[in-house]
Amino acid sequence: MAYLVWQNDLNTGITVIDNQHKRIVEMINQLHDAQSGHGGRAVGEVIEELVDYTQSHFAFEETLMEDAGYPLTRAHKKVHELFVRRVNDYRLRFSAGEDITQELRDMLARWLFNHIRNEDAGYAETVRNSMMALASDHGEGGWLSRSLKRFFK
């Protein structure tokens, strides 16, 4: 049985972001499974994958916010930076032989769902509007037209 289950109120309406968030939920569930019987090596592998994937997700999310002109991008980045530091502390404790798996898993679950429902929900409308404007900009001087000209002169 899954430790975490995706809930519809977590959807931002940005498919690529929602899929990335769902992948992070899957990894938290993998951490739970690894703790339940696969040993320290499996736990370590999941932690490494989770850290790498989350950092990539944050970079992607921050780029979307910047491109959309979201006014709180800087503050959102700071939240991400603090989270990465916190998870790195867990990683160091794990590497030193401490069993942090349950503590880390519980923190990740609380943090992720709170972060999506609060901070991510704050930027979602701005990013969705920006993405729709870019996709519908077909005019001669529009983004799509300029981009196509760069590649297909």
N, C-alpha and C positions, 0 to 999 in steps of 0.2 A: 504494500500500500504506500502511496506517495506521501511524503512528509508535507509537501506544499502542493496546493491545487490552485491553478490559475482561476481568477475570478473576473467576471466581465467588467467590474468597476475599475479594473486595472488597465483596460484598453485606453490608449491615448487617441486613437483614430488615425495614427500614423503607422501603417502596416509594418514597415521595416523596423521601427522602434518596438512595436508590440511583439514582433517575432524575436527580436533580440532579448527583450525582457523575458519572454517565455523560455528561451534557451538558458538564461541565467537561473530560472526556476528549476529547469531540468537538472542543471549542474548542482544546485543545492540538494535536490533529491538524490543525485548520484553520491554526493558527500554523505548523506544519510545512509544510503545503501552500503557504501564503502565502510562506514563506521560499524555497520551492523554485521559484518562478517568477512570483509575482504582484507583487513589488516592495514598496518601503517603505510605500507608502500602504495596501496590503492588510494588511501586518504591523501597522501602527499601528491599523487598525480592529479587528483581532482582539484586540490587546492591550487596547484600550479596552473591548470587549465582555466579554472575559475578566475584567478587573478588576471591572467593574460587576456581572456575574453572580455572581462569587465572593463579593463583599461582600454581596449579597442572600442568597445561600445561607448564608453565615455567620450573618447576622442571624436567618434562619429556624431554623437548627440550634440557635442559642443560645436562642431562645424555647422550642423543644421541650425542651431540657435544663432550663431554668428551671422550666417548667411541670411537668416530671416530678420536680423536686426532686433532680436529679443533683448530688451533693456536690462534684464537681470542675468545675462550670460556670465558675467564676471563672478557674481555671487554663486551661481550654480556650479561653475568650475571649482570654486573654493570648497563647496560641499563635496564634490568628487575627489579633490585632492586630500581632504581630511579622511574620507572613507578609504582611499588607497593606502594612506599611512597606517590607518587602523588595521586593515587587513594584512599589510606587510608585517606589523607587529605580531599578529597571530602566526604568520608564516615563520617568523624567526623563532617564536616560542615552540612551534611544532618541530622545526629543525633542531632545536636544542633538546628534543626528546619529551617535551610536555604534551600531554593529551588534551588538546584544545578543541577537538572536533565538535563536540556537542555545543560548547560555548560559541564557537565560530558559526556553526549552522544556525543556532537560535538567533544570534546577532544579525546574520545575513538575511534571514527571513523577515525579522522585524524591520530592519533598515530598508530592504528592497521595497516591500509593500508600502511603507510610509513614504519613501522617496518618490515612488511612482504616483501615489495618490496626492501628494502635496507639491513637491518641487517640479516633477515632470508634467503634472497636470497644468501647472502655471505656464509653461512654454508651448504646450500642445497647440493651442488655437493659433498663436503667432506663426508657428512653423507650418501648420496645415494651410493657413492663408497664403503664406509665402510660396509653398509648393504648388498650390492651385494657381497662383498668379504666374509663376514661371511656366507651368504646363499650358496655360491658356494664352500666353503671350505670343501670338502668331504674326503680329504686325511686322512691317518691313524693318523697323529698328528694334524689334523685340528680342528678347533673350534667345528664344528658339531660332529665330531667323539669323541672328548674329552667330550663334553656335554652329548652325548648319553651314553657313558661308565659310567658316574657318576650316571645316573638314571637307566640304564639297564645293570648291570654287569652280 
